[in-house]
Amino acid sequence: MQRAPRIRVRLTALLGAAAALGCSDPLRLGTDVLWSADHETGTLEQWTRDGEGLALTPRTPDPDDASGMPATDSSIDVSTEAAHSGNYALKLVNPTGWDQDYDGPELYHVLGELSDAYYSAWFLLPEAYQLEPELTLLRLRSRDADGGEPYNGEELQLRSLSSGGYVLQVFNNNNNFLLEPVADPAPHVQSGRWFQLEVRYEPQSSGRLRVWLDGRLFYDLEGRPAAGGPEQLFTVCNVAQTATPAPVTLYVDDVAVSLSRVSPSGTL
């Protein structure tokens, strides 16, 4: 398997900035991009080409009642129903109703060895969901250089608020860290509008993690655990146990991994 290049890639991509379901005029992303996906091919090939990515779509268990309802598939598609820019975006559908473990659709791309990079994507929850207990929508995972199962790492999650909307929180699978205290002021997310998450991750040196929501820095965390393996994986997902209403639909668009910041305006 070929690794992602460790040098700057001279690539111009297209992003846009929108506040609702409609799309906007494309903007130039810049020249420090290592990998990006705008989904305008209408397929998942930007994520999975050359064997450098994988879409995981688990099924909910068969119910133990007498209704005879079949198990329900989660799904990952490229859709024209909503787009941040252009005409297409990822659509991840989670039927929820998992027995014990959290699960749901997950899509990752292998980036090779990266000691410091920026990871960004735009997200949209089209309606208000009551999440129990939360929804994981971005994961920074790693794996050994010879492949194998990914190691869990840093995660960005949304938790429902009684007043409506969600709060953005940071979770690490290391038992010494787990759920980080919510930033003050709290980073709020509303349904029905696109929002951008951007992360600067230095997994092997300082273990530093910085998180921006719509261009504003909310988390700057140091001394985090090192990644389990040298190869970095960028994952978007729709992982939740239960939700009302169900299923939960999440749209994702204009994904980029870069050596410099990608602001909400699409400039570096």
Beta strands, then each sheet from edge to edge (+ up, - down):
strand 1: 14-15
strand 2: 27-28
strand 3: 33-37
strand 4: 53-56
strand 5: 75-79
strand 6: 89-94
strand 7: 106-113
strand 8: 117-124
strand 9: 130-132
strand 10: 135-144
strand 11: 147-160
strand 12: 166-172
strand 13: 178-179
strand 14: 188-189
strand 15: 195-202
strand 16: 208-213
strand 17: 216-221
strand 18: 231-239
strand 19: 242-244
strand 20: 248-258
sheet 1: 1+ 2-
sheet 2: 3+ 20- 6+ 5-
sheet 3: 3+ 20- 8+ 15- 16+ 17-
sheet 4: 4+ 7- 18+ 10- 11+ 12- 13+
sheet 5: 4+ 7- 18+ 10- 11+ 12- 14+
sheet 6: 9+ 19-
end
